[in-house]
């Protein structure tokens, strides 16, 4: 395992990052699945378990809020809404367990099941925002993180603790949230700016 909490370029305490997130609002089965895995990790050193209110699926990082005007944000949000109008709510299976050197994550099946909404978001950003981070992560592996690693050490205790796999759950996506996110110690927190629904 390696420490997730290194400072990414441009990130500093209190600096806000604009991000589109899928949030598991109103889906207790999803939160319960994460909690079951967290229960098995509880007590292991070197991990930060993510509290339920801050569970998320990062869909697209836009950029830092101090580099993006309110007019650009409004235009972007309008274009996302226009593109989402042609998309019906999407449903995928959440529960594929992934181990990363910096995190334990739950992926989705099918892996590209949510790509149409991310493509719509990226197209809207490209059309409306001058200073963005679209080039930083052109590929997307949709996931909800269960825990972040906060130190360097062997991965086998984490892998062994999760040897029993839970039954996957359905994740239904009816909207995507635009948030202003900060790093607060070993946690990502945010304020919600707006939610854009899929479909008319």
Order of alpha helices (4+ residues) and beta strands (2+ residues): beta-alpha-beta-beta-alpha-beta-beta-alpha-beta-alpha-beta-beta-beta
